[in-house]
Amino acid sequence: DNGLKLNSNLFLNLNKTMLDFSELSCTKCRKAFNMADRVPRLLAECGHTICSTCLSSLLLQSPDSQGFECPEDGIVCGSNKRSCEDFPKNLSLLRILEKQQPAPKVENKNVCPAHKKNLEIVCVDCKKRLCSKCALFDGHRAHDLRTEEDVHNELMLRRELLEDMLQMVTDNEQIFSRKDELSVVYEQCIKKKAALDKLIEDQFTIYFNMLAAKKANALQKVNDVMISVKERFKMLSSTPKDLPARVGRWKHEY
């Protein structure tokens, strides 16, 4: 019984597969429909479906658009029709064909297609993400190479700077809304700069004068010391060379 049931199921599955294949094949050429050159087209007169390639051939063989016989049942179809576009597509079969299409392969954008390694490096010069092998061997060694984290941090910093500039402009939008007010602000900036320039010049003049006085005092002290040294050398040079011996004799005599 089990063997009979198994054979029965196998027969049913095989029969269903053959039925599905026949439904998805052209009734004239028996080739499978597709979504390119063998699009399923309906024959309205009989309800059968043939592919667009066979339909074009039948239309060419039809003199003066008198129609052609359906290859399935011989009913005359396509009178006064000249093109495949005049016959509706079998949308039910097209939906089945779409489901049978293989799912597109999703490419991992974070993996190098050449070396199958993660893209963790950014070439700033080429504006391209690289893997470690690309960075070493594909002509990028002399380029500005950075990690993705470094590039991300730099971009975030630039964004923050731009946001700060935008906030500054927004905060002063009322001031800069009219040209006359802008001119007033600009003149105030010029006056402020001139005042700061004068203050800096005055302060540095005071500092220079103080430094000049300290410099003169230091030079005077050095000069006074040098005068004292000269006097001592002069005195030592005028002292008799036999003075120590003479002092010794004086000690014995007295």
Disulfide bonds with the S-S distance in Angstrom:
none
